[in-house]
Amino acid sequence: MNNISKLFFIITLAAVLGACKGSNVTSTPDVVKFNSSTLYPEGVGWDATNKRFLVTSIRKGEIGSVKDDGSYWVFAKDSRMISSVGIRIDEMRDRVLVCNADPGAAEKSSPATTGKLAGLAVFQLSTGKLIKYIDLAKGINGRHFCNDLTIDKDGTAYITDSFSPVIYKVDVNYNSSVLINNKAFSGKSFNLNGIVVKDNYLLVAKMNSGQLFKIPLDNPNEFNEVRLREKIYAADGLLWGADGSLIVIANNNAVVGATPPTATNKVFKLISSDNWITATLIGQASTGEVFATTGTIRDGKIYVVHAMLQVLFNPKTKKHLEQFEIVKYNP
């Protein structure tokens, strides 16, 4: 081999090795498909330590583990869980926090729990064992639906109730209280839904009205509506993007009873230059008729679960779905 050939070989080998190294760092699947009959997963979280997604189930009330190869197995369950809804993984404290509700379409739905349930289950992330179960709505009259939650840096959880105008607070020692109860969060069908925390405030989406609220934790009743150029109807899940943007996942207005009754079916990306007094839409991606509900961040990428709830809640459905998807989006 002459010198020119040797030099060409070295350059080519370096380029190949560099490309392989880069692909190992950045490669994530565009779609993860998994089979679990009638699951209808509403919530999703990325467990970076164990390299798996954890998903909830409106139909079964269980919490499942999903690997990139599509394998599914039951991670955690409890007899009190009717519909498992919002989920947050707290890796620092080896916990998984899950909302428990009953919209009336679960295997274990009953008149005693339908529209009346707001519970929080806490499982150990490393084992799936139940740590604590809390009846959030105990002593609070009215209808209830524990929907979504967020966890601050101290381990305190804040939880939305879509049927009562309430946000619950549960500290790291599992003491439960009401952070705020305000008629501004009332309405028909689903009200408060997605929620995130940052610094000393919450951002909360009101699903049926398309509003976004900022709630200061030190004085919750001094909340304000974030000014948007256009309201985001049927806003479901909220999450912070890796770049500090707010990701809003919106689905099918007609199913949740929002006005106007048209499908949104998009993932939105919002930013704010005034600490969420106002917000600006800078990107969006269409999901199609998949009833995308919530999302999670994996290696800086946005992954959204396709819950397919329009099939579950359709009284004409004769055959339920067996396969579901978690999909990467770039709004």
C-alpha positions as CSV (number, residue, x, y, z in Angstrom):
1,M,0.0,0.0,0.0
2,N,1.5,3.3,-1.1
3,N,1.4,6.5,1.1
4,I,-1.6,8.0,-0.7
5,S,-3.6,4.8,-0.3
6,K,-2.6,4.6,3.4
7,L,-3.7,8.2,3.9
8,F,-7.1,7.6,2.2
9,F,-7.7,4.5,4.3
10,I,-7.0,6.3,7.6
11,I,-9.3,9.2,6.6
12,T,-12.1,6.8,5.6
13,L,-11.7,4.8,8.8
14,A,-11.8,7.9,11.0
15,A,-15.0,9.1,9.2
16,V,-16.7,5.8,9.7
17,L,-15.8,5.5,13.4
18,G,-16.9,9.1,14.0
19,A,-20.3,8.5,12.4
20,C,-20.8,5.3,14.4
21,K,-19.9,7.1,17.6
22,G,-22.2,10.0,16.9
23,S,-25.2,7.7,16.1
24,N,-24.8,5.8,19.4
25,V,-25.1,9.1,21.3
26,T,-28.0,10.6,19.5
27,S,-30.1,7.7,18.1
28,T,-33.6,7.4,19.6
29,P,-36.5,5.6,18.0
30,D,-39.1,7.6,16.1
31,V,-41.9,5.3,17.2
32,V,-42.2,2.6,19.9
33,K,-45.1,0.2,19.3
34,F,-46.2,-2.2,21.9
35,N,-49.0,-4.7,22.4
36,S,-51.3,-4.8,25.5
37,S,-54.9,-5.5,24.7
38,T,-57.4,-2.7,25.8
39,L,-54.7,-0.8,27.7
40,Y,-55.5,2.7,26.4
41,P,-52.4,4.4,28.0
42,E,-53.1,8.0,29.1
43,G,-49.9,8.9,30.9
44,V,-46.2,8.3,30.0
45,G,-42.9,8.9,31.7
46,W,-39.3,8.1,30.7
47,D,-37.3,6.1,33.2
48,A,-33.7,7.0,32.2
49,T,-32.1,4.7,34.7
50,N,-33.8,1.6,33.4
51,K,-34.2,2.8,29.8
52,R,-37.9,2.2,29.6
53,F,-41.2,4.1,29.3
54,L,-43.7,3.7,32.1
55,V,-47.4,4.1,30.9
56,T,-50.7,4.2,32.7
57,S,-54.1,2.7,31.6
58,I,-57.5,4.2,31.5
59,R,-59.0,0.8,31.0
60,K,-57.0,-1.5,33.3
61,G,-55.7,0.9,36.0
62,E,-52.2,-0.7,35.9
63,I,-48.8,0.8,35.3
64,G,-46.8,-0.8,32.6
65,S,-43.2,-0.9,31.4
66,V,-42.4,-0.5,27.7
67,K,-39.0,-1.1,26.1
68,D,-37.9,0.1,22.7
69,D,-38.3,-3.4,21.3
70,G,-42.0,-3.2,22.1
71,S,-42.0,-5.6,25.0
72,Y,-44.6,-4.8,27.7
73,W,-45.1,-6.0,31.2
74,V,-47.0,-4.9,34.3
75,F,-44.7,-2.7,36.5
76,A,-47.2,-2.0,39.3
77,K,-50.8,-2.3,40.3
78,D,-53.1,-2.0,43.3
79,S,-56.6,-3.1,43.9
80,R,-57.8,0.5,44.5
81,M,-56.6,1.6,41.0
82,I,-59.5,2.0,38.6
83,S,-58.1,4.2,35.8
84,S,-54.4,5.1,36.2
85,V,-54.0,8.6,34.6
86,G,-51.2,11.1,35.0
87,I,-47.8,9.8,36.0
88,R,-44.5,11.4,37.1
89,I,-41.2,9.6,37.8
90,D,-39.1,10.9,40.7
91,E,-35.8,9.2,40.1
92,M,-34.1,11.1,42.9
93,R,-36.4,9.6,45.5
94,D,-36.9,6.2,43.8
95,R,-40.6,6.9,43.3
96,V,-43.4,6.8,40.7
97,L,-46.5,9.0,41.4
98,V,-49.7,8.1,39.6
99,C,-53.2,9.6,39.6
100,N,-56.2,7.3,40.1
101,A,-59.6,8.2,38.8
102,D,-62.7,6.7,37.2
103,P,-64.2,8.2,34.0
104,G,-66.5,5.2,33.7
105,A,-64.7,3.2,31.0
106,A,-62.5,1.0,33.2
107,E,-62.8,-2.7,33.8
108,K,-63.4,-2.0,37.4
109,S,-65.7,1.1,37.0
110,S,-68.7,1.2,39.2
111,P,-71.4,3.7,40.3
112,A,-69.6,4.1,43.6
113,T,-66.4,5.4,41.9
114,T,-67.4,6.8,38.5
115,G,-66.8,10.6,38.5
116,K,-66.1,10.5,42.2
117,L,-62.5,9.3,42.6
118,A,-59.3,11.3,43.1
119,G,-56.5,9.2,44.5
120,L,-52.7,9.3,44.4
121,A,-50.7,6.1,44.4
122,V,-46.9,6.2,45.1
123,F,-44.8,3.2,43.9
124,Q,-41.2,2.4,44.4
125,L,-39.4,2.9,41.0
126,S,-36.9,0.2,41.6
127,T,-39.4,-2.5,42.6
128,G,-42.9,-1.5,41.7
129,K,-44.1,-1.9,45.3
130,L,-46.7,0.4,46.7
131,I,-45.3,3.0,49.1
132,K,-48.4,5.0,49.8
133,Y,-52.0,5.5,48.7
134,I,-53.7,8.9,49.4
135,D,-57.4,9.7,49.0
136,L,-57.1,13.3,47.9
137,A,-60.8,14.1,47.7
138,K,-61.7,12.8,51.2
139,G,-64.0,15.3,52.8
140,I,-64.4,17.4,49.7
141,N,-67.9,17.4,48.2
142,G,-68.6,17.2,44.5
143,R,-67.4,15.2,41.5
144,H,-63.7,14.3,41.2
145,F,-61.2,13.2,38.6
146,C,-57.5,13.0,39.5
147,N,-55.9,13.9,36.2
148,D,-52.3,15.1,36.1
149,L,-49.5,16.0,38.5
150,T,-46.0,17.6,38.7
151,I,-43.2,17.3,41.3
152,D,-41.0,20.2,42.5
153,K,-37.4,20.0,43.5
154,D,-38.3,19.3,47.1
155,G,-40.5,16.3,46.2
156,T,-43.8,18.1,46.8
157,A,-46.5,17.0,44.3
158,Y,-49.2,19.2,42.8
159,I,-52.2,17.4,41.4
160,T,-55.2,18.6,39.2
161,D,-58.8,17.6,39.6
162,S,-60.7,17.9,36.3
163,F,-64.2,17.7,37.9
164,S,-63.6,19.9,40.9
165,P,-61.9,23.4,40.7
166,V,-59.1,22.1,43.0
167,I,-55.3,21.6,42.9
168,Y,-54.1,19.3,45.6
169,K,-50.7,19.5,47.3
170,V,-48.9,16.4,48.7
171,D,-45.6,17.0,50.5
172,V,-42.7,14.5,50.6
173,N,-44.0,13.0,53.8
174,Y,-47.4,12.4,52.1
175,N,-49.4,15.0,54.0
176,S,-52.2,16.1,51.7
177,S,-53.9,19.5,51.5
178,V,-55.7,21.7,49.0
179,L,-53.4,24.3,47.4
180,I,-56.3,26.2,45.8
181,N,-60.0,25.8,45.3
182,N,-61.4,28.5,43.0
183,K,-64.6,28.6,40.8
184,A,-62.5,30.1,38.0
185,F,-61.4,26.5,37.4
186,S,-65.0,25.2,37.1
187,G,-66.9,24.3,33.9
188,K,-68.5,21.5,31.9
189,S,-66.7,18.2,31.2
190,F,-62.9,18.3,31.8
191,N,-61.5,21.4,33.4
192,L,-58.0,21.6,34.9
193,N,-55.7,19.1,33.3
194,G,-52.0,19.3,32.5
195,I,-49.7,20.9,35.1
196,V,-46.0,21.8,35.4
197,V,-43.9,23.5,38.1
198,K,-41.0,25.8,37.8
199,D,-39.2,28.0,40.5
200,N,-42.1,29.2,42.6
201,Y,-45.1,28.8,40.3
202,L,-47.3,26.4,38.4
203,L,-48.6,26.5,34.9
204,V,-51.9,24.7,34.5
205,A,-54.1,24.1,31.4
206,K,-57.9,24.3,31.5
207,M,-58.9,21.8,28.9
208,N,-62.4,22.8,27.9
209,S,-61.8,26.6,27.7
210,G,-58.4,26.6,26.1
211,Q,-56.9,28.7,28.9
212,L,-53.5,28.5,30.6
213,F,-53.0,29.8,34.1
214,K,-50.0,30.8,36.1
215,I,-50.4,30.1,39.9
216,P,-47.8,31.4,42.4
217,L,-47.1,28.8,45.1
218,D,-46.6,31.4,47.8
219,N,-50.0,33.1,47.1
220,P,-52.1,30.7,44.9
221,N,-55.2,32.9,44.8
222,E,-53.2,35.6,43.1
223,F,-53.1,33.5,39.9
224,N,-53.5,35.0,36.4
225,E,-54.4,33.8,33.0
226,V,-51.4,33.6,30.6
227,R,-52.2,35.7,27.6
228,L,-52.1,33.8,24.4
229,R,-52.8,35.0,20.9
230,E,-55.1,32.1,20.4
231,K,-56.5,29.7,23.0
232,I,-55.4,26.1,22.9
233,Y,-58.6,24.0,23.2
234,A,-58.4,20.5,24.5
235,A,-55.0,21.1,26.0
236,D,-54.1,17.9,27.9
237,G,-50.5,17.2,28.9
238,L,-47.9,19.9,29.7
239,L,-44.2,19.4,30.0
240,W,-41.1,21.5,29.9
241,G,-39.0,21.1,26.8
242,A,-35.2,20.6,27.0
243,D,-34.8,24.2,25.8
244,G,-37.1,25.6,28.5
245,S,-40.1,25.9,26.2
246,L,-43.5,24.7,27.3
247,I,-44.9,21.8,25.3
248,V,-48.7,21.5,25.2
249,I,-50.3,18.3,23.9
250,A,-53.9,18.9,22.7
251,N,-56.3,16.3,21.4
252,N,-60.0,15.9,20.4
253,N,-62.3,18.7,21.6
254,A,-65.5,16.8,20.6
255,V,-64.7,14.0,23.0
256,V,-64.0,16.1,26.0
257,G,-66.9,18.5,25.4
258,A,-64.9,21.7,24.7
259,T,-66.2,24.6,22.7
260,P,-65.9,24.8,19.8
261,P,-66.3,21.1,19.2
262,T,-63.5,20.7,16.7
263,A,-60.4,18.5,16.8
264,T,-57.1,20.2,17.8
265,N,-54.9,17.1,17.6
266,K,-51.5,18.9,17.8
267,V,-48.4,19.3,19.9
268,F,-47.6,22.9,20.5
269,K,-44.4,24.7,21.5
270,L,-44.6,27.9,23.5
271,I,-42.1,30.4,24.9
272,S,-42.4,33.4,27.1
273,S,-40.2,36.5,27.5
274,D,-42.0,37.9,30.5
275,N,-42.1,35.0,32.9
276,W,-45.4,33.7,31.6
277,I,-47.5,36.8,31.8
278,T,-47.8,36.2,28.0
279,A,-46.7,33.3,25.8
280,T,-45.9,33.0,22.1
281,L,-46.4,30.0,19.9
282,I,-43.2,29.1,18.0
283,G,-44.0,25.6,16.7
284,Q,-46.5,22.9,16.3
285,A,-46.9,19.4,14.9
286,S,-50.0,17.6,14.0
287,T,-50.7,14.2,15.6
288,G,-53.8,13.1,13.6
289,E,-56.8,11.2,15.1
290,V,-54.8,9.3,17.8
291,F,-56.0,11.2,20.9
292,A,-52.5,12.2,22.0
293,T,-52.6,12.9,25.8
294,T,-49.3,13.3,27.6
295,G,-45.6,13.3,26.9
296,T,-42.2,13.0,28.4
297,I,-38.6,14.0,27.6
298,R,-36.1,11.4,26.6
299,D,-32.6,12.5,25.8
300,G,-33.9,15.9,25.1
301,K,-36.5,14.6,22.7
302,I,-40.3,14.9,23.1
303,Y,-42.2,11.6,23.2
304,V,-46.0,11.5,23.2
305,V,-48.3,8.6,23.9
306,H,-51.2,8.0,21.5
307,A,-54.0,7.0,24.0
308,M,-56.7,6.3,21.3
309,L,-59.4,7.3,23.8
310,Q,-61.8,8.1,21.0
311,V,-62.1,4.3,20.5
312,L,-62.5,3.5,24.1
313,F,-65.2,6.1,24.7
314,N,-67.1,5.4,21.5
315,P,-70.2,3.4,22.4
316,K,-70.2,1.9,18.9
317,T,-66.8,0.3,19.4
318,K,-67.1,-3.5,19.1
319,K,-63.5,-4.5,19.0
320,H,-60.9,-2.8,21.2
321,L,-57.3,-2.1,20.3
322,E,-54.4,-4.3,21.1
323,Q,-51.5,-2.1,19.9
324,F,-50.5,1.4,21.0
325,E,-47.7,3.8,20.2
326,I,-45.3,6.3,21.8
327,V,-44.1,8.7,19.2
328,K,-41.3,11.3,18.9
329,Y,-42.4,14.8,17.9
330,N,-40.5,17.9,17.0
331,P,-43.0,20.9,17.0
